[in-house]
Amino acid sequence: MFDEITHAILYVRDMEASLSFWRDKVGLKPSFVGEKWVEFPMKNVIFALHPAEDAAPKDTGITFRVDDIHEAVRQLRERGVEVTEVWDIEIGLHAKFRDNEGNVFELFEPK
């Protein structure tokens, strides 16, 4: 019955600023940009932005897989993104970063 997650939606207060953050600082390429909906295609899911006036910053639990976490952290910091130090657990390397609204996301490089 349930066999696939199609969208991971981030509810944001400021669509324009969030689009700019994800496109210009993180480097995602939008496939659709509308007034109330933005889509960034990933391998098996659409990462989307949608406005919500009452959106509060949160630890989203959304994790982005990367090939080289140290390079990803370097690039994000170079673009002014707040990123933690990389830490190692038995399944891989991790780091967390905040978006323009204070939401927390994770980077993951599997072992």
N, CA, C and O atoms as CSV, one atom per row, in Angstrom:
chain,resi,resn,atom,element,x,y,z
A,1,MET,N,N,0.812,-1.189,0.000
A,1,MET,CA,C,0.000,0.000,0.000
A,1,MET,C,C,0.861,1.261,0.000
A,1,MET,O,O,0.750,2.078,-0.914
A,2,PHE,N,N,1.718,1.434,1.011
A,2,PHE,CA,C,2.617,2.583,1.064
A,2,PHE,C,C,3.989,2.096,0.642
A,2,PHE,O,O,4.632,1.340,1.370
A,3,ASP,N,N,4.446,2.524,-0.532
A,3,ASP,CA,C,5.722,1.994,-1.013
A,3,ASP,C,C,6.743,3.045,-1.407
A,3,ASP,O,O,7.839,2.704,-1.852
A,4,GLU,N,N,6.400,4.323,-1.249
A,4,GLU,CA,C,7.356,5.351,-1.644
A,4,GLU,C,C,6.985,6.687,-1.015
A,4,GLU,O,O,5.809,7.039,-0.928
A,5,ILE,N,N,7.988,7.420,-0.583
A,5,ILE,CA,C,7.784,8.798,-0.149
A,5,ILE,C,C,8.101,9.671,-1.351
A,5,ILE,O,O,9.190,9.581,-1.918
A,6,THR,N,N,7.159,10.511,-1.740
A,6,THR,CA,C,7.343,11.312,-2.952
A,6,THR,C,C,7.820,12.730,-2.674
A,6,THR,O,O,8.528,13.318,-3.491
A,7,HIS,N,N,7.436,13.287,-1.520
A,7,HIS,CA,C,7.789,14.669,-1.207
A,7,HIS,C,C,8.230,14.802,0.254
A,7,HIS,O,O,7.668,14.166,1.145
A,8,ALA,N,N,9.225,15.623,0.475
A,8,ALA,CA,C,9.598,16.090,1.809
A,8,ALA,C,C,9.357,17.594,1.762
A,8,ALA,O,O,10.064,18.316,1.060
A,9,ILE,N,N,8.367,18.063,2.505
A,9,ILE,CA,C,7.946,19.458,2.416
A,9,ILE,C,C,8.432,20.237,3.633
A,9,ILE,O,O,8.219,19.833,4.776
A,10,LEU,N,N,9.083,21.351,3.365
A,10,LEU,CA,C,9.512,22.258,4.419
A,10,LEU,C,C,8.584,23.464,4.390
A,10,LEU,O,O,8.518,24.181,3.391
A,11,TYR,N,N,7.867,23.685,5.492
A,11,TYR,CA,C,6.989,24.844,5.607
A,11,TYR,C,C,7.810,26.029,6.088
A,11,TYR,O,O,8.502,25.940,7.103
A,12,VAL,N,N,7.736,27.138,5.361
A,12,VAL,CA,C,8.600,28.294,5.612
A,12,VAL,C,C,7.783,29.575,5.735
A,12,VAL,O,O,6.680,29.684,5.201
A,13,ARG,N,N,8.352,30.539,6.451
A,13,ARG,CA,C,7.688,31.843,6.603
A,13,ARG,C,C,7.968,32.752,5.409
A,13,ARG,O,O,7.097,33.525,5.010
A,14,ASP,N,N,9.155,32.675,4.837
A,14,ASP,CA,C,9.567,33.586,3.768
A,14,ASP,C,C,10.011,32.772,2.553
A,14,ASP,O,O,11.144,32.295,2.493
A,15,MET,N,N,9.112,32.621,1.596
A,15,MET,CA,C,9.397,31.794,0.418
A,15,MET,C,C,10.590,32.317,-0.379
A,15,MET,O,O,11.460,31.542,-0.777
A,16,GLU,N,N,10.631,33.619,-0.611
A,16,GLU,CA,C,11.701,34.199,-1.420
A,16,GLU,C,C,13.077,33.985,-0.775
A,16,GLU,O,O,14.025,33.592,-1.455
A,17,ALA,N,N,13.186,34.240,0.520
A,17,ALA,CA,C,14.453,34.054,1.221
A,17,ALA,C,C,14.835,32.574,1.278
A,17,ALA,O,O,16.010,32.229,1.159
A,18,SER,N,N,13.842,31.702,1.460
A,18,SER,CA,C,14.126,30.261,1.513
A,18,SER,C,C,14.558,29.734,0.153
A,18,SER,O,O,15.483,28.926,0.074
A,19,LEU,N,N,13.908,30.175,-0.918
A,19,LEU,CA,C,14.334,29.785,-2.261
A,19,LEU,C,C,15.769,30.213,-2.491
A,19,LEU,O,O,16.579,29.433,-2.992
A,20,SER,N,N,16.086,31.435,-2.133
A,20,SER,CA,C,17.442,31.945,-2.298
A,20,SER,C,C,18.439,31.106,-1.508
A,20,SER,O,O,19.502,30.772,-2.030
A,21,PHE,N,N,18.121,30.755,-0.258
A,21,PHE,CA,C,19.023,29.954,0.567
A,21,PHE,C,C,19.295,28.600,-0.087
A,21,PHE,O,O,20.450,28.227,-0.293
A,22,TRP,N,N,18.243,27.874,-0.408
A,22,TRP,CA,C,18.422,26.515,-0.933
A,22,TRP,C,C,19.045,26.502,-2.325
A,22,TRP,O,O,19.808,25.592,-2.652
A,23,ARG,N,N,18.733,27.483,-3.135
A,23,ARG,CA,C,19.286,27.553,-4.487
A,23,ARG,C,C,20.710,28.098,-4.465
A,23,ARG,O,O,21.608,27.490,-5.046
A,24,ASP,N,N,20.931,29.235,-3.805
A,24,ASP,CA,C,22.199,29.942,-3.906
A,24,ASP,C,C,23.246,29.493,-2.890
A,24,ASP,O,O,24.435,29.469,-3.207
A,25,LYS,N,N,22.832,29.143,-1.690
A,25,LYS,CA,C,23.804,28.745,-0.667
A,25,LYS,C,C,24.028,27.242,-0.627
A,25,LYS,O,O,25.164,26.787,-0.494
A,26,VAL,N,N,22.943,26.459,-0.741
A,26,VAL,CA,C,23.088,25.003,-0.707
A,26,VAL,C,C,23.406,24.456,-2.100
A,26,VAL,O,O,24.097,23.444,-2.226
A,27,GLY,N,N,22.908,25.117,-3.139
A,27,GLY,CA,C,23.223,24.697,-4.499
A,27,GLY,C,C,22.209,23.766,-5.137
A,27,GLY,O,O,22.505,23.139,-6.154
A,28,LEU,N,N,20.997,23.661,-4.551
A,28,LEU,CA,C,19.962,22.833,-5.167
A,28,LEU,C,C,19.377,23.573,-6.371
A,28,LEU,O,O,19.304,24.802,-6.390
A,29,LYS,N,N,18.965,22.801,-7.369
A,29,LYS,CA,C,18.412,23.387,-8.588
A,29,LYS,C,C,16.899,23.148,-8.617
A,29,LYS,O,O,16.455,22.002,-8.676
A,30,PRO,N,N,16.108,24.227,-8.576
A,30,PRO,CA,C,14.658,24.044,-8.586
A,30,PRO,C,C,14.153,23.617,-9.962
A,30,PRO,O,O,14.637,24.090,-10.990
A,31,SER,N,N,13.166,22.710,-9.964
A,31,SER,CA,C,12.519,22.312,-11.218
A,31,SER,C,C,11.207,23.063,-11.409
A,31,SER,O,O,10.676,23.125,-12.518
A,32,PHE,N,N,10.688,23.633,-10.323
A,32,PHE,CA,C,9.470,24.425,-10.396
A,32,PHE,C,C,9.540,25.508,-9.326
A,32,PHE,O,O,9.884,25.236,-8.176
A,33,VAL,N,N,9.210,26.738,-9.713
A,33,VAL,CA,C,9.161,27.852,-8.770
A,33,VAL,C,C,7.834,28.575,-8.973
A,33,VAL,O,O,7.580,29.154,-10.029
A,34,GLY,N,N,7.004,28.529,-7.956
A,34,GLY,CA,C,5.737,29.233,-7.969
A,34,GLY,C,C,5.640,30.110,-6.734
A,34,GLY,O,O,6.531,30.099,-5.885
A,35,GLU,N,N,4.570,30.859,-6.636
A,35,GLU,CA,C,4.391,31.757,-5.489
A,35,GLU,C,C,4.235,30.980,-4.180
A,35,GLU,O,O,4.689,31.434,-3.129
A,36,LYS,N,N,3.592,29.809,-4.242
A,36,LYS,CA,C,3.321,29.038,-3.023
A,36,LYS,C,C,3.898,27.629,-3.069
A,36,LYS,O,O,3.509,26.779,-2.268
A,37,TRP,N,N,4.814,27.370,-3.988
A,37,TRP,CA,C,5.371,26.020,-4.091
A,37,TRP,C,C,6.677,26.073,-4.866
A,37,TRP,O,O,6.740,26.654,-5.949
A,38,VAL,N,N,7.718,25.466,-4.311
A,38,VAL,CA,C,9.008,25.338,-4.997
A,38,VAL,C,C,9.429,23.879,-4.880
A,38,VAL,O,O,9.338,23.286,-3.805
A,39,GLU,N,N,9.892,23.300,-5.990
A,39,GLU,CA,C,10.346,21.906,-5.993
A,39,GLU,C,C,11.812,21.816,-6.365
A,39,GLU,O,O,12.275,22.439,-7.321
A,40,PHE,N,N,12.543,21.010,-5.570
A,40,PHE,CA,C,13.927,20.663,-5.858
A,40,PHE,C,C,13.971,19.148,-6.021
A,40,PHE,O,O,13.844,18.430,-5.029
A,41,PRO,N,N,14.148,18.639,-7.241
A,41,PRO,CA,C,14.169,17.183,-7.411
A,41,PRO,C,C,15.452,16.573,-6.850
A,41,PRO,O,O,16.553,17.068,-7.087
A,42,MET,N,N,15.277,15.489,-6.104
A,42,MET,CA,C,16.393,14.715,-5.585
A,42,MET,C,C,16.306,13.339,-6.278
A,42,MET,O,O,15.470,13.160,-7.164
A,43,LYS,N,N,17.136,12.386,-5.900
A,43,LYS,CA,C,17.099,11.082,-6.576
A,43,LYS,C,C,15.741,10.400,-6.494
A,43,LYS,O,O,15.197,10.007,-7.525
A,44,ASN,N,N,15.186,10.250,-5.319
A,44,ASN,CA,C,13.935,9.505,-5.172
A,44,ASN,C,C,12.827,10.271,-4.475
A,44,ASN,O,O,11.821,9.686,-4.072
A,45,VAL,N,N,13.005,11.570,-4.332
A,45,VAL,CA,C,12.013,12.366,-3.623
A,45,VAL,C,C,12.105,13.818,-4.100
A,45,VAL,O,O,13.153,14.261,-4.570
A,46,ILE,N,N,11.018,14.533,-3.977
A,46,ILE,CA,C,11.007,15.973,-4.251
A,46,ILE,C,C,11.121,16.700,-2.909
A,46,ILE,O,O,10.297,16.487,-2.020
A,47,PHE,N,N,12.120,17.541,-2.759
A,47,PHE,CA,C,12.233,18.419,-1.599
A,47,PHE,C,C,11.510,19.697,-1.982
A,47,PHE,O,O,11.875,20.349,-2.960
A,48,ALA,N,N,10.480,20.064,-1.213
A,48,ALA,CA,C,9.632,21.189,-1.600
A,48,ALA,C,C,9.535,22.229,-0.495
A,48,ALA,O,O,9.661,21.916,0.689
A,49,LEU,N,N,9.310,23.469,-0.905
A,49,LEU,CA,C,9.055,24.575,0.016
A,49,LEU,C,C,7.603,24.997,-0.157
A,49,LEU,O,O,7.087,25.051,-1.273
A,50,HIS,N,N,6.947,25.297,0.969
A,50,HIS,CA,C,5.554,25.740,0.938
A,50,HIS,C,C,5.368,26.763,2.058
A,50,HIS,O,O,5.855,26.545,3.168
A,51,PRO,N,N,4.672,27.878,1.792
A,51,PRO,CA,C,4.540,28.908,2.824
A,51,PRO,C,C,3.604,28.500,3.960
A,51,PRO,O,O,2.594,27.826,3.758
A,52,ALA,N,N,3.980,28.933,5.153
A,52,ALA,CA,C,3.141,28.760,6.343
A,52,ALA,C,C,3.525,29.867,7.314
A,52,ALA,O,O,4.648,29.890,7.818
A,53,GLU,N,N,2.606,30.777,7.576
A,53,GLU,CA,C,2.903,31.930,8.429
A,53,GLU,C,C,3.345,31.535,9.825
A,53,GLU,O,O,4.116,32.257,10.456
A,54,ASP,N,N,2.867,30.397,10.318
A,54,ASP,CA,C,3.179,29.992,11.686
A,54,ASP,C,C,4.331,28.982,11.757
A,54,ASP,O,O,4.527,28.341,12.789
A,55,ALA,N,N,5.087,28.838,10.674
A,55,ALA,CA,C,6.207,27.897,10.676
A,55,ALA,C,C,7.234,28.327,11.719
A,55,ALA,O,O,7.685,29.473,11.727
A,56,ALA,N,N,7.597,27.399,12.594
A,56,ALA,CA,C,8.586,27.670,13.640
A,56,ALA,C,C,9.833,26.842,13.360
A,56,ALA,O,O,9.723,25.715,12.877
A,57,PRO,N,N,11.023,27.379,13.655
A,57,PRO,CA,C,12.247,26.615,13.428
A,57,PRO,C,C,12.205,25.282,14.178
A,57,PRO,O,O,11.698,25.199,15.296
A,58,LYS,N,N,12.752,24.235,13.534
A,58,LYS,CA,C,12.705,22.909,14.127
A,58,LYS,C,C,13.866,22.061,13.639
A,58,LYS,O,O,14.516,22.389,12.647
A,59,ASP,N,N,14.118,20.978,14.338
A,59,ASP,CA,C,15.042,19.959,13.860
A,59,ASP,C,C,14.203,19.080,12.951
A,59,ASP,O,O,13.379,18.298,13.426
A,60,THR,N,N,14.407,19.205,11.645
A,60,THR,CA,C,13.516,18.583,10.673
A,60,THR,C,C,13.648,17.075,10.583
A,60,THR,O,O,12.695,16.391,10.208
A,61,GLY,N,N,14.819,16.544,10.922
A,61,GLY,CA,C,15.064,15.121,10.714
A,61,GLY,C,C,15.399,14.797,9.268
A,61,GLY,O,O,15.646,13.637,8.938
A,62,ILE,N,N,15.413,15.804,8.400
A,62,ILE,CA,C,15.743,15.575,6.992
A,62,ILE,C,C,17.253,15.496,6.851
A,62,ILE,O,O,17.979,16.375,7.315
A,63,THR,N,N,17.717,14.434,6.206
A,63,THR,CA,C,19.145,14.170,6.035
A,63,THR,C,C,19.484,14.115,4.552
A,63,THR,O,O,18.816,13.429,3.779
A,64,PHE,N,N,20.515,14.834,4.166
A,64,PHE,CA,C,20.994,14.844,2.783
A,64,PHE,C,C,22.248,13.983,2.691
A,64,PHE,O,O,23.233,14.237,3.384
A,65,ARG,N,N,22.210,12.971,1.839
A,65,ARG,CA,C,23.378,12.125,1.614
A,65,ARG,C,C,24.345,12.864,0.688
A,65,ARG,O,O,23.940,13.442,-0.321
A,66,VAL,N,N,25.626,12.835,1.047
A,66,VAL,CA,C,26.661,13.491,0.239
A,66,VAL,C,C,27.803,12.507,0.003
A,66,VAL,O,O,27.994,11.573,0.782
A,67,ASP,N,N,28.554,12.714,-1.063
A,67,ASP,CA,C,29.692,11.848,-1.382
A,67,ASP,C,C,30.913,12.177,-0.532
A,67,ASP,O,O,31.668,11.286,-0.142
A,68,ASP,N,N,31.102,13.473,-0.247
A,68,ASP,CA,C,32.279,13.926,0.507
A,68,ASP,C,C,31.806,14.970,1.516
A,68,ASP,O,O,31.630,16.140,1.175
A,69,ILE,N,N,31.607,14.545,2.741
A,69,ILE,CA,C,31.033,15.440,3.754
A,69,ILE,C,C,31.944,16.618,4.067
A,69,ILE,O,O,31.466,17.727,4.309
A,70,HIS,N,N,33.239,16.388,4.065
A,70,HIS,CA,C,34.166,17.489,4.375
A,70,HIS,C,C,34.108,18.569,3.292
A,70,HIS,O,O,34.181,19.758,3.599
A,71,GLU,N,N,33.980,18.166,2.045
A,71,GLU,CA,C,33.855,19.125,0.949
A,71,GLU,C,C,32.502,19.847,1.025
A,71,GLU,O,O,32.430,21.055,0.799
A,72,ALA,N,N,31.437,19.111,1.342
A,72,ALA,CA,C,30.114,19.728,1.470
A,72,ALA,C,C,30.115,20.763,2.599
A,72,ALA,O,O,29.574,21.857,2.440
A,73,VAL,N,N,30.720,20.419,3.734
A,73,VAL,CA,C,30.802,21.354,4.864
A,73,VAL,C,C,31.615,22.579,4.472
A,73,VAL,O,O,31.229,23.706,4.784
A,74,ARG,N,N,32.730,22.371,3.794
A,74,ARG,CA,C,33.576,23.490,3.357
A,74,ARG,C,C,32.784,24.438,2.457
A,74,ARG,O,O,32.805,25.652,2.658
A,75,GLN,N,N,32.085,23.880,1.466
A,75,GLN,CA,C,31.330,24.712,0.526
A,75,GLN,C,C,30.210,25.477,1.222
A,75,GLN,O,O,30.003,26.660,0.950
A,76,LEU,N,N,29.487,24.809,2.116
A,76,LEU,CA,C,28.403,25.487,2.829
A,76,LEU,C,C,28.950,26.629,3.679
A,76,LEU,O,O,28.398,27.729,3.671
A,77,ARG,N,N,30.020,26.375,4.403
A,77,ARG,CA,C,30.616,27.435,5.233
A,77,ARG,C,C,31.108,28.596,4.375
A,77,ARG,O,O,30.962,29.759,4.749
A,78,GLU,N,N,31.687,28.274,3.229
A,78,GLU,CA,C,32.179,29.299,2.307
A,78,GLU,C,C,31.032,30.204,1.846
A,78,GLU,O,O,31.240,31.383,1.560
A,79,ARG,N,N,29.829,29.645,1.778
A,79,ARG,CA,C,28.646,30.396,1.345
A,79,ARG,C,C,27.892,31.025,2.510
A,79,ARG,O,O,26.805,31.573,2.332
A,80,GLY,N,N,28.487,30.942,3.721
A,80,GLY,CA,C,27.899,31.601,4.876
A,80,GLY,C,C,26.883,30.787,5.653
A,80,GLY,O,O,26.129,31.345,6.450
A,81,VAL,N,N,26.845,29.476,5.437
A,81,VAL,CA,C,25.896,28.619,6.147
A,81,VAL,C,C,26.520,28.143,7.460
A,81,VAL,O,O,27.692,27.770,7.496
A,82,GLU,N,N,25.739,28.157,8.527
A,82,GLU,CA,C,26.182,27.664,9.837
A,82,GLU,C,C,26.157,26.138,9.818
A,82,GLU,O,O,25.099,25.532,9.647
A,83,VAL,N,N,27.335,25.513,9.994
A,83,VAL,CA,C,27.467,24.055,9.945
A,83,VAL,C,C,28.265,23.590,11.164
A,83,VAL,O,O,29.239,24.231,11.559
A,84,THR,N,N,27.842,22.467,11.757
A,84,THR,CA,C,28.577,21.899,12.894
A,84,THR,C,C,29.868,21.247,12.400
A,84,THR,O,O,30.118,21.148,11.199
A,85,GLU,N,N,30.674,20.809,13.359
A,85,GLU,CA,C,31.822,19.975,13.020
A,85,GLU,C,C,31.291,18.607,12.581
A,85,GLU,O,O,30.175,18.229,12.936
A,86,VAL,N,N,32.087,17.875,11.816
A,86,VAL,CA,C,31.732,16.522,11.378
A,86,VAL,C,C,31.977,15.565,12.536
A,86,VAL,O,O,32.991,15.666,13.226
A,87,TRP,N,N,31.050,14.637,12.748
A,87,TRP,CA,C,31.277,13.586,13.738
A,87,TRP,C,C,31.058,12.233,13.092
A,87,TRP,O,O,30.352,12.112,12.091
A,88,ASP,N,N,31.672,11.216,13.678
A,88,ASP,CA,C,31.706,9.868,13.128
A,88,ASP,C,C,30.910,8.929,14.027
A,88,ASP,O,O,31.141,8.870,15.234
A,89,ILE,N,N,29.972,8.196,13.432
A,89,ILE,CA,C,29.318,7.099,14.146
A,89,ILE,C,C,29.511,5.850,13.299
A,89,ILE,O,O,30.033,5.943,12.188
A,90,GLU,N,N,29.111,4.704,13.785
A,90,GLU,CA,C,29.486,3.467,13.111
A,90,GLU,C,C,28.976,3.340,11.677
A,90,GLU,O,O,29.568,2.600,10.892
A,91,ILE,N,N,27.916,4.025,11.314
A,91,ILE,CA,C,27.404,3.898,9.949
A,91,ILE,C,C,27.906,4.975,8.995
A,91,ILE,O,O,27.719,4.856,7.785
A,92,GLY,N,N,28.541,6.026,9.516
A,92,GLY,CA,C,29.038,7.064,8.625
A,92,GLY,C,C,29.365,8.362,9.328
A,92,GLY,O,O,29.360,8.445,10.556
A,93,LEU,N,N,29.650,9.377,8.524
A,93,LEU,CA,C,29.999,10.708,9.013
A,93,LEU,C,C,28.771,11.613,8.940
A,93,LEU,O,O,27.970,11.519,8.010
A,94,HIS,N,N,28.635,12.489,9.935
A,94,HIS,CA,C,27.476,13.373,10.021
A,94,HIS,C,C,27.906,14.803,10.324
A,94,HIS,O,O,28.961,15.040,10.912
A,95,ALA,N,N,27.071,15.746,9.912
A,95,ALA,CA,C,27.187,17.149,10.299
A,95,ALA,C,C,25.785,17.737,10.192
A,95,ALA,O,O,24.956,17.241,9.430
A,96,LYS,N,N,25.524,18.782,10.948
A,96,LYS,CA,C,24.226,19.452,10.875
A,96,LYS,C,C,24.418,20.888,10.413
A,96,LYS,O,O,25.461,21.499,10.645
A,97,PHE,N,N,23.389,21.415,9.754
A,97,PHE,CA,C,23.418,22.814,9.335
A,97,PHE,C,C,22.041,23.423,9.510
A,97,PHE,O,O,21.034,22.720,9.590
A,98,ARG,N,N,22.021,24.765,9.568
A,98,ARG,CA,C,20.766,25.515,9.716
A,98,ARG,C,C,20.460,26.265,8.422
A,98,ARG,O,O,21.354,26.766,7.741
A,99,ASP,N,N,19.171,26.325,8.109
A,99,ASP,CA,C,18.766,27.130,6.958
A,99,ASP,C,C,18.524,28.570,7.397
A,99,ASP,O,O,18.781,28.920,8.549
A,100,ASN,N,N,18.038,29.395,6.499
A,100,ASN,CA,C,17.823,30.815,6.768
A,100,ASN,C,C,16.763,31.071,7.829
A,100,ASN,O,O,16.723,32.164,8.394
A,101,GLU,N,N,15.902,30.097,8.116
A,101,GLU,CA,C,14.856,30.273,9.127
A,101,GLU,C,C,15.183,29.559,10.434
A,101,GLU,O,O,14.363,29.539,11.352
A,102,GLY,N,N,16.382,28.971,10.524
A,102,GLY,CA,C,16.800,28.318,11.752
A,102,GLY,C,C,16.488,26.836,11.829
A,102,GLY,O,O,16.763,26.204,12.850
A,103,ASN,N,N,15.917,26.262,10.768
A,103,ASN,CA,C,15.633,24.831,10.741
A,103,ASN,C,C,16.934,24.043,10.637
A,103,ASN,O,O,17.880,24.472,9.976
A,104,VAL,N,N,16.971,22.887,11.297
A,104,VAL,CA,C,18.180,22.070,11.326
A,104,VAL,C,C,18.034,20.875,10.383
A,104,VAL,O,O,17.014,20.186,10.378
A,105,PHE,N,N,19.083,20.649,9.583
A,105,PHE,CA,C,19.162,19.540,8.641
A,105,PHE,C,C,20.469,18.806,8.875
A,105,PHE,O,O,21.377,19.324,9.525
A,106,GLU,N,N,20.559,17.589,8.340
A,106,GLU,CA,C,21.764,16.808,8.542
A,106,GLU,C,C,22.388,16.421,7.207
A,106,GLU,O,O,21.694,16.183,6.219
A,107,LEU,N,N,23.721,16.364,7.206
A,107,LEU,CA,C,24.479,15.813,6.091
A,107,LEU,C,C,24.959,14.432,6.526
A,107,LEU,O,O,25.250,14.219,7.703
A,108,PHE,N,N,25.043,13.496,5.589
A,108,PHE,CA,C,25.445,12.132,5.914
A,108,PHE,C,C,26.317,11.561,4.785
A,108,PHE,O,O,25.927,11.573,3.617
A,109,GLU,N,N,27.488,11.067,5.153
A,109,GLU,CA,C,28.349,10.345,4.219
A,109,GLU,C,C,28.482,8.919,4.758
A,109,GLU,O,O,29.140,8.707,5.777
A,110,PRO,N,N,27.862,7.932,4.082
A,110,PRO,CA,C,27.949,6.564,4.583
A,110,PRO,C,C,29.352,5.992,4.477
A,110,PRO,O,O,30.151,6.405,3.637
A,111,LYS,N,N,29.631,5.029,5.352
A,111,LYS,CA,C,30.929,4.349,5.324
A,111,LYS,C,C,30.923,3.262,4.277
A,111,LYS,O,O,31.926,2.572,4.099
